[in-house]
Amino acid sequence: MLEALNEQVDMLYEAGVFRLSEIFIDFMYFIDPKDRAVKERRTEIQHVMRLEKELHRMFRDSEMFPLVMYEAERYFNNRFIPLVPPPEPEEEMPADILYELQEMDIEYLAGITRVKKKYPLLYRQFKEKWEQLYDAHSQDLSREVRRQFRI
């Protein structure tokens, strides 16, 4: 029985349906709470659920810079749901607006700083990527501005 449930958990997890995979893994844990593999998988799924919850909370944050939200979604999907890539920003907004947003380095830095402070799980999970994005958008800025948004 646990083997069939495990297959279901794997299928749901790979499809990015983390809430249902959590329900199934919790059921497996209820059946056999001492199974080490079930405990480890349950911990992993719970971690992904917390990340997903934080990502959804970020999308409701009216102060978050839109392209930082896009990057967070892209990082999450590439890591946990590679079969379903997020839409490209070019598909969702006019080119002239996108270009202007991409040139807003200070807003990018403020957004990355906000991720670190308000969404620590997402920041820690993708720390290297956030640091690379920070470096890319802080190159042409003065030391004073970079100091203001230090991560």
FENFEN-V202404 format. One line per field, one symbol per residue. psi: psi as a letter, one per 30 degrees, with the letter a starting at -180 (. if undefined). burial: I if it has 24 or more other C-alpha atoms within 12 Angstrom, else O. A space follows every 10 residues. Layout:
psi=???
burial=???
This chain:
psi=eeeeeeeeee eeeffgieee eeeeeeeeee eiffjeeeee eeeeeeeeee eeeeeeeeff jffkkefeee eeeeeeeeef iffiklkkff fflkeeeeee effieeeeee eeeeeeefie eeeeeheeee eeeeeeffeg lleeeeeehk .
burial=OOOOOIOIII OOIOOIIIIO IIOIIIOIIO OOOOOOOIOO IIOOIIOIIO IIOIIOOIOO OOOIIIIIII IIIIIIIOOI OOOOOOOOIO OOOOOOOOOO OIOOIIIIII IIIIIIOOIO IIIOIIOOOI IOIIOOIIOO OOOOOIOOIO I
